[in-house]
Structure formats: structure tokens, C-alpha cells
């Protein structure tokens, strides 16, 4: 074990657990054992956690107490996974309308952090996360790191979103720098990648020599295209590369692996339940963290499917502060048949069909996805606490944007002006318009990003 790994495992991460009230290292050890359990043992463990969550939700969470009352349900009626269909699906709109009612009445006894969803499939949703949820979320990540050969304290480069509009306080920058130090990671702003800035990014990768490169798929594609276009051969080959936020299609995987000369690993999660499934590199799909979540696939009549394809419905088994039970997150996919030869005995997702995040092109040539716009709205929220139901970003040519806002009442003019000023930093032409209702596409499905039409 290197000195850096020793410091991370014996000092940095235990200190983080102590300060945050989490148990990430201990939970990681548990998950490294349960992944080899038989399917029957895993299902039993998962169902015990589900029952504990349901008992808590009915007694302490107003939304579920009323839901069970309205449908004459009791926890005792849930005797196995098949009985889950008795519990109505929680949609995103229902979660937004009942945001406060989803918060546990005994939440004050828990160590919680507040946050919002990333908004890649819709406007952000306010969330609370307790210590067990954070422990299992990160433990599932650490188990995945082990699958990729990435150890405690190994160097990481992240192509990530960073604050884009408002002044960042010194205290925030100091905390971020401390976190980056003990995680041994280097953050690169993925919202400013173009022909001018990419050479510097590649120089940073060569200089820092990361074991692991992780980033938004759109950012990795831009780097890969540049590397291959200019016939660049990196002298440093990372142990692994991982994409997030957008659906990893086979051509993208081939492109990135060719450019970085390294294996690309996929992962899957959502804002309401992180760490759902991970790629172990054995071609069996993405292994589901069944110790942390319960993933179902439903058809159009809300019937459970053995393999799919169908709509994803997920239950976060660890967040007692704000339970999401049978939550439809807007994604779809299919399960993978069980591989008896695999050492990892977890069930797997074969493919994810519905997590496609379109991109738009900024005036400097950078390509960004929907998180870019939700990041801007989140930053403006403090100074302009106005509520937007939905937004839609429409692009007809690179560097221009029509930003549509759905509001049934006239918005504050200063808020519209703030949005326009923020967007003008990244687009030559900006049009901000308001509508009482934003239209869907020909199939009736709403899209938050309408990119330049393909010819």
C-alpha cells in the first residue's frame, strides 16, 4: 500500500466518516461480502430493508401515511417482492407537489444534508439525505472503484460542472480544495471544452497522471474526438475511464476507448437514488446495488416485467429522512439474464434506453447538456427565488439559444433579465420567452433540450 493510499484509508476517509456521521468504510466492507451471496440471500436482505423502510414511512412520513390509508394498505400486506405492486408508483410530479409531505416527521433526529436533483430529466427536485443513504451511496461507489482496480488515494481527474455565474465565496473554495486534496482528485470544468482549451486539459492529464478519469459523457466525447482528429497518442494511459449523466451508446464507448487506450466503465443512478448500478468490465451489464436499492421494470399498465424493456421504478432503501418508494425516475431499460459463471452474484441491467441528454453548443464551441442550465438556475435561485415549473432550451445554430420558461403567472422581470445576462456569457444570441405550457414532441414526450436538427 502506497503512503497516499495509507493516508486515505487510515486517516482521510475515517475522518470524513467521523465529521459527517457516516460509515462509508465499514459499509464498503459489507458490500464487498454481500456481492458474493446467493440470489436468495441477497433478496432476503433486500426485503428486510424494504420492510423496515415501509414501517418507518407509514409511521413517520405524512405522504405515505395518507397513501396507505387511502388505498387501505398495511405493511403486513407486503409479504414479498410481488406485493410491491399494491403500492402506487410515485411520479416526479407527485413528488414535487408533495415535497414537504415526503419529509419524515422525525427528520430532526437524523444527520441530513440538503440538495437538489441534477435535472437531466426535468427541473430540479429538493431532496434530503440522511447518513445511512450517504454511507451506502459512497460504499457502492467504492466497491465499484475496486472492480476497476482503483484504490483508496489513487489519483483521479474529473471532467465536471463547476459554478458558472455567481461569485464563489472563499469558504466554498477552501472546502472544495480540502475535499479535492483528500480525495486526490483534480477537477476540470467540462462546461468550457473547445478547440482552444482542450490542449491544456490533455496537458493536465499527462502531468497529473491519473489512475482514473471520470466525467460527463459529452465532455469525454469532445476530448476523444480531438485526440483522434489530431492523431494524439497519450503517453499516460489511465487504469479506467468512466462516463456519467448521459446514456453510453456503443459508438461512444468505442470512440472513447480508442482515444484513451483504456477501458470505459459505465454507471447508472439518479438524483433521488444514487448508486443504482455499475459496470464491472465483464460484459454482463451494470450490476445493481441491491443492498441499497430495489429496481423494478414496469410495462405501460404498471405490471412488473421479469426482463423488460420497460419503465424504471426505484426504491431507495436507505434514505429514511425523505423516502422515495417505487419512484418512477423517467428512465427505461431492460434487465440482463443471470450469468451463473460470474463471480459477482448481483443482478444486472443489460441496457438503459431512456437516459439520453441532448447537448447544445456554446459560442466558444463547447458542448453542454441539460445540467448546464439547471446549474445556472440553481445559482440564480439565491438572489431570485422565483419558481420555474419547467424550462426548454432550443438551439437552431451554434452559439444561439431560445430559453423557454413555463409559468402560469408572469415572472419577475428582474429574474428574466438575470437569466438572459447569465446566458449571454455563453451564447451570442439569447431569447428568453415565457409560456403557460411548454409543448411536447410528436409522441407527446416532453424534451428539455431541443438541439440543432440533424440533417
N, C-alpha and C positions, 0 to 999 in steps of 0.2 A: 504494500500500500504506500503510495506517494505521500509526502508531507502534506500536500494540498488536500488530498483525499482524507488523510487522518484528521486534519483540522476541520474539514467539512462534516465528517461523520461523527466526530467525538466532541466538537465544540460548537460549530456554527449551527447545525441543524438541531441539536439538543437545546441550544439557547433559544432558537426560534420557537421550538415547541413550548419551552418554559414561558416565554414572553406572551405568546399567542394563545396559550391554553389548549394547544393541540397535542396529538400523539401520533405524528406522522411516521416517525421511525419505527415505533412499536407496531403500528398498523401495517406498515410495509412488510415487516417480518411475518405478520399473519397472512397477508395476501400471497407472499412467496410460498406459503404452505398450502393454502386453500386452492391454488390453481391446479394442484395435482390430485385433488379429491375426486371421487367418482361423481358423475352427474347427479346421482341420488343424494349424496351428501351435500353437494352444492345447492340443490333445490330445497332441501330441508333447512339449511342455514338461511337461505334467502327468504323462505316463507316465514320462519320465526321472526326475522327482522320486519317483514311486512306486517305481521300481526301486532308487533309492538308499536309500529308506526300508526296503524289504524286505531288501536286503543287510545293512543295519545291524541290523535286528530279528533276523534269523536268527543273526547272529554275536554280538550283544551283549545280547539280551533273552531271559531264560530261558523265558518263556511261549511266545514264537514259535519259539524253537529246538526246544522239545519238540513244539509243534503241528505244525511242518513234518516232524519226524521221525515222529510218529505217523501222519501221512497220506502219508508217502513223497513229500513235496513238495520241490521245489528252486526257487530263484528263476529259474533258467534256463527253467523250465516256464511262466513267466508271460511270454508273448510279446506280449500285447496286452490291452486292457481286458476282452475277453470271457473271458480266462483267470482273471479275478479270482474267478469262481465256484468255482474249485478251492480257495480259501482259506475255511475255515469262518467263519461270522459270529460276531463277538464280542458276546455279550449283556451286559446290565448286571450280571446276577447272576454271570456268569463273570468279569467284570472285578473285581467286589468280592471274589470268592473267591480270585482270583489277583492281588490288588492289588500285592503286593511283587514278584511274578514278572514284572509288566509294566514294572518299572523297569529301565532299561539298566544293565548292569554297569559301564560307563564313564561313568556319570552324573556322577561326581565331577569329571570334566574339563570339565563344562558349567556355565554360569551358569544356575541354575534357581531358580524360585520355587515355593513350595508353596501349595496351595489345595484347595478342595473345589468340587464342582458345586453349583449353586443348589438343586437338589432339587425343581424344579417337577413332575417326573415320577417322583419317588422319593426315598428317603433319600440324603443327600449321599455322594459318592464322592471319596476322596482323590486328588489329582492333582499332578503335577509338570509345569512348563512351562519349556522352555529358551528361549534368546534368539531363535533363528530363528522359533519359534512365536509369541512375543510380537511380533516385528517384523512378520510377515505379518498377524497378527490386527489390529494397530493400523493398519497400512498399508491394509488393506481398508476399515477404518472411515474413514480419512482420504480415500480415493478416493470413498467414499460421501458424505462431507461435501461434497466438490466437486460431486457430482451435484446436491446440494440447494442449492448456492450458499452453503454455509457454509465460511468460510475460516479460516486459522490465526489464533488470537487472538480470534475473534468471540465475543461474549457468549453463554453457554448457561445455561439453567435446567434442572436435573434433578429430577424427582419420583422419589425413590429411597428404598430402605430404609436405615435407619440403626440403630446399636446401640440396643436397646430394653430390656435388662435390667441388664446389669452396668455398673459404673463404668468409663468410658473413660479410660485413662491420659492424662496431659498430653502425653506424647511422641507418642501416636497423634493427638491433636487438632492438635498443631503440624504434623505431617507432612501431615495431611489439609488443613489451612489453606493450606500451601505449595502442595500439588497444585492445590487449588481456585484459587489465585491464578494460577499459570502456565497452567492450562487456561482461565482466565477464566470459571469456572462458579460457579453458586450452587445449593447442594443444599437441597432441601425434603423433609422427612420425609413420605413418602407413606403411612406407617402411621398418621398422625394427621390424616386429612382428614375433616371433618364440617361441618355447618351453621355451627358456631361458628368453626372455623379457616379455612375456605375464603376468606372475605373478605380475611383477611390474606395468604393465598397470592396472590390476584389483585392485591392492592396491591403485593406484591413483584414480580410480573411487570411491572406498569405502571411501577414505579420503576426496575427494573434494565434494562428494555427489551432482552430477549434476542433475538438473531438466530434462535436455535434452542431449542425446548423439547422435552425428551426425558423419557420416563417410563414407568412401568408402565401398561399399558392400563387397568386398573381405576381408577387414580388420574386419568388423563386423562378417563375417562368421568364420574367424580364431578364434576370441575371443569366439564366441558361441560354436564352436566345442571343444575348450579347456575346457570351463566351463562344458559342458555336459560330456566330456570324463573323467574329474577328479571329477565329481559329486560335483561341487562347487555350493553353494547356496548363492547368493549375499545378503548381509544384507541391502544394499541400492537399492531400486527399482526406476529407473528414471520414470518421468511422460511420456516420449516418447523417442523413438529411431527412427532415420531416416537414410536411405541409399541414396547414390548418385553415379553417374558416370556409374554404370552398371545396366543392366536390373534386376529387382527384380522378380524372379520366385517364385511361390507358395511354393516349398520346402524350399527355403532360408528364406522366411518370417516366416514359421512355426518354423524353426530351431532357428532363432534369437529371436523370441518372447518367445519361451520356455526357452532359456538360460537366457535372461534378465528379464523374467516375466513382460514384458511391451509391449505395443502396438507399432508395427513398422509402420511408415508412409513413403510412397514413394513420390517422387517429380520428375519432369522432366523439363529439359531445355537443351540448347546447348550454345556453346560459342558465337555464333552470336546473340542469343536472349535468355538471361537467364529468369528464372521465367515464364515458359510456363504453367505448370500445377502442381497441388498439391493435395495430398490425405488429405481429412478431417476426415477420420476414419469412414465414414458412409457406406462403401461398395458400393458407387456409382461410383467408379473410381477416376480419377485425374481431379479436376475441373480446367478448362482453364481460365487463367487470360486474358479474352477478352478485358479488358480495356488497356492492354499492348501489346497484340499481336493478330494476326489473323492466325489461324492454319487451313490448308486445308489438305485433303487426296485425292491423285490423283491415278488413275489407270495407267497401262503401256502406255496408249495413252494420258496421261496428262488430262484426263477428271476428273472433281470433283466428288467425291463419298459422299453420304449422311452419311454413317457409316464406310465403309471400309470392309475389310482391304485394305491398300494401302500405298503409299509413303507420308511422311510428307513434306509439304511445308509451311514455316512460314514467316510471315511478322512482323518485329519489328516496332511497331507503334510510338516509342518514340525516336529512335536514328536518329536525323537529321544530325549529323556530318558525319556519314557513313551509309546510309540507306541500309538495306537488305530487299528487297521487293520480295516476292514469292521465298524465298530461300529454296532449297532442301538440308536438312541437313544430309541426309544419313540414317535417321531412318524411321520406318514404324509402323503402328498400326491401331487401329480402335476406332471410337467414341462410347460412351455409349448412349443408348436411354435416353431421358429426363425423370427424375423422378419427377412427379408432387408433390409428398409428401415431397420432400427435401426443407428445409428452404433456402438453398443456391440455387439460381436460375441459376448459371453459367452452361454452357455446360461442358461435361466431356469426357475425354479419357478413354475408357474401358481397353485397354491394349496396351503396347508398345512392338513391336515384334522385332525391329531391333537394339537395343542398347546393344548388348552383347559384352562385352570386355573380351577377354580371358586373363588368367593370366599365368605368368611364376614363377618358384621357384628359389630363390637366394640360394647361398651356405650355408647360415645360416638357411635355411628353411622358410624364409619369402616368401610370395606370393604377387606379384605386377602385375598391369595391364599396359596398354599402356602409361598412364600418366607418369609412372616412366621414360620411355625412352625419352619422349618429354621434361620432366623436365631437364634431363641431357643435351639434345641437346640445350635447351634454355640457360642453364647456360654456356655452352661452346661457345655460339654464340658471346659473347662479345669479347673473345680472338681469336676466329676463326670464323669470319663472312663468312663462306662458306655456300652455298645453297644446301640443300638436297631436291630433289623433293619428294621422298618417302623413307620410311625405312620398314624393315620387321625383326622382332625378331623371330627366330626359335629355339625351345628347344627340344632336344632329350632325355635329362635326367636332373634331378635336379642339379643346380649348373653350368650348361654349357649353352652357348648361341652362336648362329650364328647370327651376326648382319649384315643384308644385306642393302646396300645403293644403291639407284637408282640415277645414274648420267650419263649423256651422254658425259661428258668430265672428264678426270682424276682428282680426288680431290687432294687437298693439302696433301702430306704425313704427315705433322705435325698434320693436323686435324684428320686423321685416327688414328695416334698414340695417340692423346688426347682422342679420343673416346674409344680406346682399354684400355688405362690406367684407365679411369673412370669406365668402365665396370668391370675391374679386381678387383675393390674394392668389387664387389658384386657377381662375378662368379669365379669359379675355372678355368674354361676353356672358352676362348673367341676367336672367329674367326670373324674378320671384313672383309667383302668382298664387292666389288662394282660390279654392273651390269648395263648395259644400260637400261634394262627394267625388272622390277620385275614381276614374273608370278602371275596370278590369280589362284583360285581353280577350281575344275571341273565344277562349274556352271558359271565361268567367273568372280565371285565376288572377289575383292582383300581383303585380310586379313592382317592387320598389325602385328598381333600376331598369331603365329602358335605354340600352346602349345604341351606338350608331348601327343602323341596319346593315346586315351582311349582304354583300352583292354577289 
